[in-house]
Amino acid sequence: MSTFERIRWKKHFHDFFWSFLIGPFATGLYVSAAMLLSAFISAAFGLHPLYTAMAATMVVLIVNPKRRLKNFKAGR
């Protein structure tokens, strides 16, 4: 495999990775990661899971990582 083919493969993987993070289902990905994190936090600190899940969802919707990643990619 030549160097050019390896670089082209990395470019396609890089494009796939960015489209996965910024794609139409990215918000669901971030909400599910926040739910998983909230489950661990509620188990560790003994908080009610409903409160941590609600707080995690609100943080994801307010922070909006999808928009922030789009701006980051556009600035690169």
PDB file of N, CA, C and O in Angstrom:
ATOM      1  N   MET A   1       0.850  -1.171   0.000  1.00  0.00           N
ATOM      2  CA  MET A   1       0.000   0.000   0.000  1.00  0.00           C
ATOM      3  C   MET A   1       0.899   1.239   0.000  1.00  0.00           C
ATOM      4  O   MET A   1       1.771   1.382   0.857  1.00  0.00           O
ATOM      5  N   SER A   2       0.685   2.108  -0.941  1.00  0.00           N
ATOM      6  CA  SER A   2       1.523   3.303  -1.047  1.00  0.00           C
ATOM      7  C   SER A   2       1.122   4.347  -0.004  1.00  0.00           C
ATOM      8  O   SER A   2       0.078   4.242   0.641  1.00  0.00           O
ATOM      9  N   THR A   3       1.964   5.335   0.136  1.00  0.00           N
ATOM     10  CA  THR A   3       1.702   6.398   1.101  1.00  0.00           C
ATOM     11  C   THR A   3       0.448   7.178   0.727  1.00  0.00           C
ATOM     12  O   THR A   3      -0.326   7.573   1.599  1.00  0.00           O
ATOM     13  N   PHE A   4       0.249   7.398  -0.567  1.00  0.00           N
ATOM     14  CA  PHE A   4      -0.921   8.139  -1.022  1.00  0.00           C
ATOM     15  C   PHE A   4      -2.216   7.434  -0.626  1.00  0.00           C
ATOM     16  O   PHE A   4      -3.169   8.083  -0.195  1.00  0.00           O
ATOM     17  N   GLU A   5      -2.255   6.107  -0.770  1.00  0.00           N
ATOM     18  CA  GLU A   5      -3.468   5.370  -0.425  1.00  0.00           C
ATOM     19  C   GLU A   5      -3.745   5.435   1.070  1.00  0.00           C
ATOM     20  O   GLU A   5      -4.901   5.523   1.484  1.00  0.00           O
ATOM     21  N   ARG A   6      -2.697   5.393   1.883  1.00  0.00           N
ATOM     22  CA  ARG A   6      -2.896   5.500   3.324  1.00  0.00           C
ATOM     23  C   ARG A   6      -3.413   6.879   3.706  1.00  0.00           C
ATOM     24  O   ARG A   6      -4.277   6.986   4.576  1.00  0.00           O
ATOM     25  N   ILE A   7      -2.912   7.921   3.088  1.00  0.00           N
ATOM     26  CA  ILE A   7      -3.362   9.286   3.385  1.00  0.00           C
ATOM     27  C   ILE A   7      -4.815   9.461   2.951  1.00  0.00           C
ATOM     28  O   ILE A   7      -5.607  10.068   3.671  1.00  0.00           O
ATOM     29  N   ARG A   8      -5.166   8.938   1.786  1.00  0.00           N
ATOM     30  CA  ARG A   8      -6.536   9.056   1.298  1.00  0.00           C
ATOM     31  C   ARG A   8      -7.497   8.324   2.225  1.00  0.00           C
ATOM     32  O   ARG A   8      -8.600   8.812   2.470  1.00  0.00           O
ATOM     33  N   TRP A   9      -7.105   7.165   2.743  1.00  0.00           N
ATOM     34  CA  TRP A   9      -7.943   6.421   3.673  1.00  0.00           C
ATOM     35  C   TRP A   9      -8.148   7.228   4.951  1.00  0.00           C
ATOM     36  O   TRP A   9      -9.254   7.260   5.490  1.00  0.00           O
ATOM     37  N   LYS A  10      -7.095   7.879   5.441  1.00  0.00           N
ATOM     38  CA  LYS A  10      -7.217   8.688   6.651  1.00  0.00           C
ATOM     39  C   LYS A  10      -8.142   9.873   6.410  1.00  0.00           C
ATOM     40  O   LYS A  10      -8.900  10.259   7.299  1.00  0.00           O
ATOM     41  N   LYS A  11      -8.086  10.454   5.213  1.00  0.00           N
ATOM     42  CA  LYS A  11      -8.965  11.581   4.910  1.00  0.00           C
ATOM     43  C   LYS A  11     -10.421  11.132   4.904  1.00  0.00           C
ATOM     44  O   LYS A  11     -11.283  11.837   5.430  1.00  0.00           O
ATOM     45  N   HIS A  12     -10.708   9.990   4.327  1.00  0.00           N
ATOM     46  CA  HIS A  12     -12.088   9.490   4.312  1.00  0.00           C
ATOM     47  C   HIS A  12     -12.562   9.148   5.721  1.00  0.00           C
ATOM     48  O   HIS A  12     -13.714   9.406   6.070  1.00  0.00           O
ATOM     49  N   PHE A  13     -11.678   8.570   6.530  1.00  0.00           N
ATOM     50  CA  PHE A  13     -12.042   8.272   7.905  1.00  0.00           C
ATOM     51  C   PHE A  13     -12.300   9.560   8.672  1.00  0.00           C
ATOM     52  O   PHE A  13     -13.222   9.634   9.485  1.00  0.00           O
ATOM     53  N   HIS A  14     -11.485  10.570   8.411  1.00  0.00           N
ATOM     54  CA  HIS A  14     -11.648  11.871   9.068  1.00  0.00           C
ATOM     55  C   HIS A  14     -12.981  12.492   8.678  1.00  0.00           C
ATOM     56  O   HIS A  14     -13.678  13.028   9.540  1.00  0.00           O
ATOM     57  N   ASP A  15     -13.350  12.435   7.422  1.00  0.00           N
ATOM     58  CA  ASP A  15     -14.644  12.964   6.964  1.00  0.00           C
ATOM     59  C   ASP A  15     -15.807  12.180   7.568  1.00  0.00           C
ATOM     60  O   ASP A  15     -16.814  12.770   7.956  1.00  0.00           O
ATOM     61  N   PHE A  16     -15.675  10.851   7.650  1.00  0.00           N
ATOM     62  CA  PHE A  16     -16.718  10.031   8.251  1.00  0.00           C
ATOM     63  C   PHE A  16     -16.883  10.373   9.725  1.00  0.00           C
ATOM     64  O   PHE A  16     -18.006  10.477  10.218  1.00  0.00           O
ATOM     65  N   PHE A  17     -15.777  10.548  10.427  1.00  0.00           N
ATOM     66  CA  PHE A  17     -15.821  10.875  11.847  1.00  0.00           C
ATOM     67  C   PHE A  17     -16.523  12.203  12.081  1.00  0.00           C
ATOM     68  O   PHE A  17     -17.369  12.303  12.971  1.00  0.00           O
ATOM     69  N   TRP A  18     -16.185  13.236  11.291  1.00  0.00           N
ATOM     70  CA  TRP A  18     -16.831  14.543  11.457  1.00  0.00           C
ATOM     71  C   TRP A  18     -18.308  14.475  11.091  1.00  0.00           C
ATOM     72  O   TRP A  18     -19.138  15.074  11.774  1.00  0.00           O
ATOM     73  N   SER A  19     -18.648  13.758  10.030  1.00  0.00           N
ATOM     74  CA  SER A  19     -20.065  13.664   9.657  1.00  0.00           C
ATOM     75  C   SER A  19     -20.859  12.886  10.712  1.00  0.00           C
ATOM     76  O   SER A  19     -22.047  13.141  10.904  1.00  0.00           O
ATOM     77  N   PHE A  20     -20.212  11.948  11.389  1.00  0.00           N
ATOM     78  CA  PHE A  20     -20.877  11.221  12.467  1.00  0.00           C
ATOM     79  C   PHE A  20     -21.123  12.126  13.664  1.00  0.00           C
ATOM     80  O   PHE A  20     -22.173  12.025  14.300  1.00  0.00           O
ATOM     81  N   LEU A  21     -20.181  13.009  13.987  1.00  0.00           N
ATOM     82  CA  LEU A  21     -20.327  13.906  15.131  1.00  0.00           C
ATOM     83  C   LEU A  21     -21.248  15.085  14.865  1.00  0.00           C
ATOM     84  O   LEU A  21     -21.797  15.664  15.803  1.00  0.00           O
ATOM     85  N   ILE A  22     -21.426  15.451  13.595  1.00  0.00           N
ATOM     86  CA  ILE A  22     -22.224  16.625  13.251  1.00  0.00           C
ATOM     87  C   ILE A  22     -23.512  16.238  12.524  1.00  0.00           C
ATOM     88  O   ILE A  22     -24.317  17.113  12.205  1.00  0.00           O
ATOM     89  N   GLY A  23     -23.719  14.973  12.261  1.00  0.00           N
ATOM     90  CA  GLY A  23     -24.851  14.512  11.465  1.00  0.00           C
ATOM     91  C   GLY A  23     -26.207  14.730  12.119  1.00  0.00           C
ATOM     92  O   GLY A  23     -26.300  15.289  13.212  1.00  0.00           O
ATOM     93  N   PRO A  24     -27.250  14.284  11.442  1.00  0.00           N
ATOM     94  CA  PRO A  24     -28.612  14.532  11.927  1.00  0.00           C
ATOM     95  C   PRO A  24     -28.950  13.802  13.223  1.00  0.00           C
ATOM     96  O   PRO A  24     -29.844  14.234  13.950  1.00  0.00           O
ATOM     97  N   PHE A  25     -28.263  12.715  13.526  1.00  0.00           N
ATOM     98  CA  PHE A  25     -28.556  11.962  14.740  1.00  0.00           C
ATOM     99  C   PHE A  25     -27.563  12.252  15.853  1.00  0.00           C
ATOM    100  O   PHE A  25     -27.526  11.532  16.851  1.00  0.00           O
ATOM    101  N   ALA A  26     -26.764  13.290  15.695  1.00  0.00           N
ATOM    102  CA  ALA A  26     -25.728  13.603  16.680  1.00  0.00           C
ATOM    103  C   ALA A  26     -26.322  14.037  18.012  1.00  0.00           C
ATOM    104  O   ALA A  26     -25.766  13.716  19.062  1.00  0.00           O
ATOM    105  N   THR A  27     -27.415  14.745  17.993  1.00  0.00           N
ATOM    106  CA  THR A  27     -28.026  15.186  19.245  1.00  0.00           C
ATOM    107  C   THR A  27     -28.471  13.979  20.071  1.00  0.00           C
ATOM    108  O   THR A  27     -28.310  13.976  21.292  1.00  0.00           O
ATOM    109  N   GLY A  28     -29.016  12.978  19.436  1.00  0.00           N
ATOM    110  CA  GLY A  28     -29.378  11.750  20.139  1.00  0.00           C
ATOM    111  C   GLY A  28     -28.169  11.047  20.722  1.00  0.00           C
ATOM    112  O   GLY A  28     -28.236  10.474  21.809  1.00  0.00           O
ATOM    113  N   LEU A  29     -27.059  11.094  19.991  1.00  0.00           N
ATOM    114  CA  LEU A  29     -25.823  10.510  20.491  1.00  0.00           C
ATOM    115  C   LEU A  29     -25.360  11.232  21.749  1.00  0.00           C
ATOM    116  O   LEU A  29     -24.957  10.592  22.721  1.00  0.00           O
ATOM    117  N   TYR A  30     -25.415  12.553  21.737  1.00  0.00           N
ATOM    118  CA  TYR A  30     -24.974  13.330  22.897  1.00  0.00           C
ATOM    119  C   TYR A  30     -25.936  13.178  24.074  1.00  0.00           C
ATOM    120  O   TYR A  30     -25.499  13.140  25.225  1.00  0.00           O
ATOM    121  N   VAL A  31     -27.220  13.091  23.807  1.00  0.00           N
ATOM    122  CA  VAL A  31     -28.191  12.890  24.891  1.00  0.00           C
ATOM    123  C   VAL A  31     -28.008  11.504  25.507  1.00  0.00           C
ATOM    124  O   VAL A  31     -28.091  11.359  26.726  1.00  0.00           O
ATOM    125  N   SER A  32     -27.763  10.496  24.694  1.00  0.00           N
ATOM    126  CA  SER A  32     -27.567   9.153  25.252  1.00  0.00           C
ATOM    127  C   SER A  32     -26.287   9.076  26.064  1.00  0.00           C
ATOM    128  O   SER A  32     -26.258   8.395  27.089  1.00  0.00           O
ATOM    129  N   ALA A  33     -25.233   9.752  25.639  1.00  0.00           N
ATOM    130  CA  ALA A  33     -24.005   9.794  26.430  1.00  0.00           C
ATOM    131  C   ALA A  33     -24.245  10.532  27.744  1.00  0.00           C
ATOM    132  O   ALA A  33     -23.711  10.137  28.781  1.00  0.00           O
ATOM    133  N   ALA A  34     -25.038  11.592  27.710  1.00  0.00           N
ATOM    134  CA  ALA A  34     -25.357  12.327  28.930  1.00  0.00           C
ATOM    135  C   ALA A  34     -26.205  11.483  29.871  1.00  0.00           C
ATOM    136  O   ALA A  34     -26.033  11.562  31.087  1.00  0.00           O
ATOM    137  N   MET A  35     -27.116  10.677  29.334  1.00  0.00           N
ATOM    138  CA  MET A  35     -27.924   9.792  30.171  1.00  0.00           C
ATOM    139  C   MET A  35     -27.062   8.733  30.850  1.00  0.00           C
ATOM    140  O   MET A  35     -27.264   8.415  32.022  1.00  0.00           O
ATOM    141  N   LEU A  36     -26.110   8.196  30.111  1.00  0.00           N
ATOM    142  CA  LEU A  36     -25.212   7.208  30.699  1.00  0.00           C
ATOM    143  C   LEU A  36     -24.379   7.831  31.813  1.00  0.00           C
ATOM    144  O   LEU A  36     -24.205   7.233  32.875  1.00  0.00           O
ATOM    145  N   LEU A  37     -23.873   9.017  31.571  1.00  0.00           N
ATOM    146  CA  LEU A  37     -23.105   9.718  32.591  1.00  0.00           C
ATOM    147  C   LEU A  37     -23.977  10.059  33.802  1.00  0.00           C
ATOM    148  O   LEU A  37     -23.520   9.959  34.940  1.00  0.00           O
ATOM    149  N   SER A  38     -25.214  10.457  33.565  1.00  0.00           N
ATOM    150  CA  SER A  38     -26.098  10.789  34.688  1.00  0.00           C
ATOM    151  C   SER A  38     -26.435   9.553  35.511  1.00  0.00           C
ATOM    152  O   SER A  38     -26.635   9.660  36.721  1.00  0.00           O
ATOM    153  N   ALA A  39     -26.502   8.387  34.884  1.00  0.00           N
ATOM    154  CA  ALA A  39     -26.758   7.156  35.637  1.00  0.00           C
ATOM    155  C   ALA A  39     -25.599   6.858  36.583  1.00  0.00           C
ATOM    156  O   ALA A  39     -25.811   6.456  37.727  1.00  0.00           O
ATOM    157  N   PHE A  40     -24.382   7.054  36.103  1.00  0.00           N
ATOM    158  CA  PHE A  40     -23.217   6.832  36.963  1.00  0.00           C
ATOM    159  C   PHE A  40     -23.152   7.862  38.082  1.00  0.00           C
ATOM    160  O   PHE A  40     -22.797   7.528  39.213  1.00  0.00           O
ATOM    161  N   ILE A  41     -23.489   9.100  37.781  1.00  0.00           N
ATOM    162  CA  ILE A  41     -23.463  10.153  38.804  1.00  0.00           C
ATOM    163  C   ILE A  41     -24.526   9.895  39.866  1.00  0.00           C
ATOM    164  O   ILE A  41     -24.262  10.047  41.058  1.00  0.00           O
ATOM    165  N   SER A  42     -25.719   9.507  39.442  1.00  0.00           N
ATOM    166  CA  SER A  42     -26.786   9.256  40.418  1.00  0.00           C
ATOM    167  C   SER A  42     -26.455   8.049  41.290  1.00  0.00           C
ATOM    168  O   SER A  42     -26.806   8.025  42.470  1.00  0.00           O
ATOM    169  N   ALA A  43     -25.786   7.050  40.723  1.00  0.00           N
ATOM    170  CA  ALA A  43     -25.410   5.880  41.526  1.00  0.00           C
ATOM    171  C   ALA A  43     -24.273   6.218  42.494  1.00  0.00           C
ATOM    172  O   ALA A  43     -24.237   5.708  43.614  1.00  0.00           O
ATOM    173  N   ALA A  44     -23.362   7.062  42.068  1.00  0.00           N
ATOM    174  CA  ALA A  44     -22.218   7.388  42.912  1.00  0.00           C
ATOM    175  C   ALA A  44     -22.598   8.301  44.076  1.00  0.00           C
ATOM    176  O   ALA A  44     -22.095   8.131  45.187  1.00  0.00           O
ATOM    177  N   PHE A  45     -23.473   9.256  43.829  1.00  0.00           N
ATOM    178  CA  PHE A  45     -23.804  10.239  44.857  1.00  0.00           C
ATOM    179  C   PHE A  45     -25.157  10.004  45.525  1.00  0.00           C
ATOM    180  O   PHE A  45     -25.527  10.737  46.442  1.00  0.00           O
ATOM    181  N   GLY A  46     -25.889   9.004  45.082  1.00  0.00           N
ATOM    182  CA  GLY A  46     -27.171   8.685  45.696  1.00  0.00           C
ATOM    183  C   GLY A  46     -28.278   9.671  45.359  1.00  0.00           C
ATOM    184  O   GLY A  46     -29.235   9.809  46.121  1.00  0.00           O
ATOM    185  N   LEU A  47     -28.163  10.349  44.244  1.00  0.00           N
ATOM    186  CA  LEU A  47     -29.202  11.278  43.818  1.00  0.00           C
ATOM    187  C   LEU A  47     -30.296  10.518  43.075  1.00  0.00           C
ATOM    188  O   LEU A  47     -30.090   9.397  42.609  1.00  0.00           O
ATOM    189  N   HIS A  48     -31.447  11.143  42.975  1.00  0.00           N
ATOM    190  CA  HIS A  48     -32.550  10.521  42.240  1.00  0.00           C
ATOM    191  C   HIS A  48     -32.209  10.555  40.746  1.00  0.00           C
ATOM    192  O   HIS A  48     -31.830  11.605  40.228  1.00  0.00           O
ATOM    193  N   PRO A  49     -32.338   9.422  40.047  1.00  0.00           N
ATOM    194  CA  PRO A  49     -31.963   9.368  38.625  1.00  0.00           C
ATOM    195  C   PRO A  49     -32.755  10.321  37.733  1.00  0.00           C
ATOM    196  O   PRO A  49     -32.239  10.792  36.720  1.00  0.00           O
ATOM    197  N   LEU A  50     -33.991  10.606  38.098  1.00  0.00           N
ATOM    198  CA  LEU A  50     -34.802  11.508  37.279  1.00  0.00           C
ATOM    199  C   LEU A  50     -34.203  12.907  37.243  1.00  0.00           C
ATOM    200  O   LEU A  50     -34.189  13.557  36.198  1.00  0.00           O
ATOM    201  N   TYR A  51     -33.712  13.364  38.384  1.00  0.00           N
ATOM    202  CA  TYR A  51     -33.140  14.707  38.444  1.00  0.00           C
ATOM    203  C   TYR A  51     -31.832  14.803  37.657  1.00  0.00           C
ATOM    204  O   TYR A  51     -31.604  15.781  36.944  1.00  0.00           O
ATOM    205  N   THR A  52     -30.991  13.806  37.785  1.00  0.00           N
ATOM    206  CA  THR A  52     -29.723  13.862  37.051  1.00  0.00           C
ATOM    207  C   THR A  52     -29.949  13.709  35.549  1.00  0.00           C
ATOM    208  O   THR A  52     -29.255  14.344  34.755  1.00  0.00           O
ATOM    209  N   ALA A  53     -30.911  12.873  35.149  1.00  0.00           N
ATOM    210  CA  ALA A  53     -31.205  12.702  33.729  1.00  0.00           C
ATOM    211  C   ALA A  53     -31.775  13.987  33.137  1.00  0.00           C
ATOM    212  O   ALA A  53     -31.426  14.379  32.023  1.00  0.00           O
ATOM    213  N   MET A  54     -32.657  14.636  33.897  1.00  0.00           N
ATOM    214  CA  MET A  54     -33.235  15.894  33.426  1.00  0.00           C
ATOM    215  C   MET A  54     -32.148  16.972  33.308  1.00  0.00           C
ATOM    216  O   MET A  54     -32.121  17.721  32.332  1.00  0.00           O
ATOM    217  N   ALA A  55     -31.271  17.047  34.286  1.00  0.00           N
ATOM    218  CA  ALA A  55     -30.194  18.035  34.247  1.00  0.00           C
ATOM    219  C   ALA A  55     -29.228  17.751  33.094  1.00  0.00           C
ATOM    220  O   ALA A  55     -28.772  18.677  32.424  1.00  0.00           O
ATOM    221  N   ALA A  56     -28.921  16.488  32.867  1.00  0.00           N
ATOM    222  CA  ALA A  56     -28.009  16.138  31.777  1.00  0.00           C
ATOM    223  C   ALA A  56     -28.609  16.487  30.419  1.00  0.00           C
ATOM    224  O   ALA A  56     -27.912  16.995  29.540  1.00  0.00           O
ATOM    225  N   THR A  57     -29.894  16.215  30.248  1.00  0.00           N
ATOM    226  CA  THR A  57     -30.552  16.550  28.980  1.00  0.00           C
ATOM    227  C   THR A  57     -30.580  18.056  28.757  1.00  0.00           C
ATOM    228  O   THR A  57     -30.336  18.521  27.643  1.00  0.00           O
ATOM    229  N   MET A  58     -30.872  18.816  29.794  1.00  0.00           N
ATOM    230  CA  MET A  58     -30.899  20.273  29.657  1.00  0.00           C
ATOM    231  C   MET A  58     -29.514  20.828  29.339  1.00  0.00           C
ATOM    232  O   MET A  58     -29.385  21.761  28.547  1.00  0.00           O
ATOM    233  N   VAL A  59     -28.491  20.264  29.948  1.00  0.00           N
ATOM    234  CA  VAL A  59     -27.121  20.724  29.656  1.00  0.00           C
ATOM    235  C   VAL A  59     -26.771  20.461  28.200  1.00  0.00           C
ATOM    236  O   VAL A  59     -26.180  21.319  27.545  1.00  0.00           O
ATOM    237  N   VAL A  60     -27.124  19.288  27.683  1.00  0.00           N
ATOM    238  CA  VAL A  60     -26.828  18.977  26.275  1.00  0.00           C
ATOM    239  C   VAL A  60     -27.587  19.916  25.348  1.00  0.00           C
ATOM    240  O   VAL A  60     -27.033  20.383  24.352  1.00  0.00           O
ATOM    241  N   LEU A  61     -28.845  20.197  25.662  1.00  0.00           N
ATOM    242  CA  LEU A  61     -29.634  21.073  24.788  1.00  0.00           C
ATOM    243  C   LEU A  61     -29.181  22.530  24.877  1.00  0.00           C
ATOM    244  O   LEU A  61     -29.259  23.256  23.885  1.00  0.00           O
ATOM    245  N   ILE A  62     -28.714  22.968  26.033  1.00  0.00           N
ATOM    246  CA  ILE A  62     -28.248  24.351  26.168  1.00  0.00           C
ATOM    247  C   ILE A  62     -26.863  24.523  25.547  1.00  0.00           C
ATOM    248  O   ILE A  62     -26.619  25.491  24.827  1.00  0.00           O
ATOM    249  N   VAL A  63     -25.959  23.587  25.825  1.00  0.00           N
ATOM    250  CA  VAL A  63     -24.585  23.702  25.320  1.00  0.00           C
ATOM    251  C   VAL A  63     -24.555  23.497  23.809  1.00  0.00           C
ATOM    252  O   VAL A  63     -23.779  24.156  23.117  1.00  0.00           O
ATOM    253  N   ASN A  64     -25.381  22.601  23.289  1.00  0.00           N
ATOM    254  CA  ASN A  64     -25.497  22.295  21.863  1.00  0.00           C
ATOM    255  C   ASN A  64     -24.129  21.947  21.254  1.00  0.00           C
ATOM    256  O   ASN A  64     -23.583  22.739  20.485  1.00  0.00           O
ATOM    257  N   PRO A  65     -23.575  20.786  21.585  1.00  0.00           N
ATOM    258  CA  PRO A  65     -22.254  20.421  21.074  1.00  0.00           C
ATOM    259  C   PRO A  65     -22.213  20.265  19.557  1.00  0.00           C
ATOM    260  O   PRO A  65     -21.158  20.435  18.946  1.00  0.00           O
ATOM    261  N   LYS A  66     -23.340  19.946  18.951  1.00  0.00           N
ATOM    262  CA  LYS A  66     -23.381  19.796  17.491  1.00  0.00           C
ATOM    263  C   LYS A  66     -23.048  21.125  16.810  1.00  0.00           C
ATOM    264  O   LYS A  66     -22.247  21.163  15.876  1.00  0.00           O
ATOM    265  N   ARG A  67     -23.663  22.210  17.278  1.00  0.00           N
ATOM    266  CA  ARG A  67     -23.386  23.535  16.699  1.00  0.00           C
ATOM    267  C   ARG A  67     -21.954  23.967  16.980  1.00  0.00           C
ATOM    268  O   ARG A  67     -21.293  24.547  16.119  1.00  0.00           O
ATOM    269  N   ARG A  68     -21.480  23.685  18.185  1.00  0.00           N
ATOM    270  CA  ARG A  68     -20.111  24.059  18.538  1.00  0.00           C
ATOM    271  C   ARG A  68     -19.089  23.314  17.689  1.00  0.00           C
ATOM    272  O   ARG A  68     -18.073  23.891  17.300  1.00  0.00           O
ATOM    273  N   LEU A  69     -19.344  22.041  17.396  1.00  0.00           N
ATOM    274  CA  LEU A  69     -18.428  21.287  16.545  1.00  0.00           C
ATOM    275  C   LEU A  69     -18.477  21.784  15.109  1.00  0.00           C
ATOM    276  O   LEU A  69     -17.449  21.821  14.433  1.00  0.00           O
ATOM    277  N   LYS A  70     -19.661  22.169  14.634  1.00  0.00           N
ATOM    278  CA  LYS A  70     -19.748  22.744  13.285  1.00  0.00           C
ATOM    279  C   LYS A  70     -18.925  24.021  13.189  1.00  0.00           C
ATOM    280  O   LYS A  70     -18.194  24.222  12.219  1.00  0.00           O
ATOM    281  N   ASN A  71     -19.044  24.882  14.192  1.00  0.00           N
ATOM    282  CA  ASN A  71     -18.258  26.121  14.189  1.00  0.00           C
ATOM    283  C   ASN A  71     -16.767  25.830  14.293  1.00  0.00           C
ATOM    284  O   ASN A  71     -15.957  26.507  13.661  1.00  0.00           O
ATOM    285  N   PHE A  72     -16.405  24.842  15.074  1.00  0.00           N
ATOM    286  CA  PHE A  72     -15.000  24.473  15.223  1.00  0.00           C
ATOM    287  C   PHE A  72     -14.437  23.955  13.902  1.00  0.00           C
ATOM    288  O   PHE A  72     -13.324  24.314  13.516  1.00  0.00           O
ATOM    289  N   LYS A  73     -15.199  23.115  13.213  1.00  0.00           N
ATOM    290  CA  LYS A  73     -14.745  22.570  11.943  1.00  0.00           C
ATOM    291  C   LYS A  73     -14.653  23.654  10.876  1.00  0.00           C
ATOM    292  O   LYS A  73     -13.738  23.649  10.051  1.00  0.00           O
ATOM    293  N   ALA A  74     -15.605  24.581  10.897  1.00  0.00           N
ATOM    294  CA  ALA A  74     -15.586  25.672   9.910  1.00  0.00           C
ATOM    295  C   ALA A  74     -14.383  26.594  10.144  1.00  0.00           C
ATOM    296  O   ALA A  74     -13.839  27.162   9.196  1.00  0.00           O
ATOM    297  N   GLY A  75     -13.979  26.737  11.387  1.00  0.00           N
ATOM    298  CA  GLY A  75     -12.848  27.603  11.696  1.00  0.00           C
ATOM    299  C   GLY A  75     -11.501  26.981  11.414  1.00  0.00           C
ATOM    300  O   GLY A  75     -10.494  27.684  11.335  1.00  0.00           O
ATOM    301  N   ARG A  76     -11.470  25.656  11.262  1.00  0.00           N
ATOM    302  CA  ARG A  76     -10.187  24.974  11.020  1.00  0.00           C
ATOM    303  C   ARG A  76      -9.739  25.132   9.633  1.00  0.00           C
ATOM    304  O   ARG A  76      -8.681  24.622   9.264  1.00  0.00           O
TER     305      ARG A  76
END
